[in-house]
Amino acid sequence: MTTGATPEANASFTELAQRVDELRDQVAREGERSQELLRGTIDAITAFNRAGLAALVQVLRSDARGTELLYEAVDLPEVMALMASHGIIRTDLTLDVLRVVDQLRPHLLAASVNLEVVQVDGDVLTLRYNGHRPDDDVVDGIRDALLSRVGGLRVVQESADESVTSFVPISGLKVRPR
């Protein structure tokens, strides 16, 4: 058994998340038996960690100062992600939508698509394409990716176009007699 800090001990939250994704991708290339063993191991570790986190939350919520500290802790993205991934705190679809849009961002940038999340209202997502609207195939691909990756999302719609037809409002123009 080794002692001391692992390289991951000093890694940022983003670096840790990237490492998890890399390992997941490596296992995806392995045989089905390896994948089944990994899923079983992850499920067991997740259940173990969830039980510990749930007990910690109960202890913290039993005292006013603990509740205050819990709310402070949940403001940290690492704690929020941990609690949400274990189902201890519920998140609305907005966080899930923003996570997926961030995953799509490199592809959007490569296609020169400037996408903005306007609003998530219940199970309806409203988007806006800033600049130019991509062609229908790209829009359909974005919609399909969001619907398939965000559980509970039912509708992806575009916001009403707020295009400006002139730089100077008509009311600002005055015609003087000659």
C-alpha positions, 0 to 999 in steps of 0.5 A: 500500500502506498502512502502520500498524495496521489496526483489526483489529490491536487487536481482541480475539479475540472481535471478530476472530471476529465480524468473520470471521463477518460477512464470511462472511455477507456473502459468502454473499449474493453470487453463486456465482462470488464464493463459489467464488473466496473458497473457493479463496482461503481454501483457498490461504491456509489451506494456506500458513498451515498449512505455516508453523504446522506448521514452527513447531511442529516447530522448537519441539518439537525443544527442551525449552524450545520444547516448554514454550513451545508448551504455554503458547501452546496454553493461549491460546484464540487459539493453540488455535483457530488450531492446531485450525482448521489440524488441527495439534492435535486437539481432542476433541468437548467443545470443539466441543460447547461452541462450538456450545452457545455459538452456541445460547446466545442462542436458548436464553436467549430460550426460557428454556432453561437447558442444561448440558453434563454430559459428552462421552464419545467420541461421546455427549453428555449434557445436563441441562436445569436448571429446567424441561425444554423441550417435545419440539420444542425438545429435538429442535431442540437435539439436531438442531442439535448433531448437525448442527454437531458432526462425530463426535457420534452421540448426544445424551442427557439426564442422569438426572433428579436431582429432589428430592422434598422439602426435608427428607429423610424420615430427618430427620423424627422423630415424638415421642409425645404 
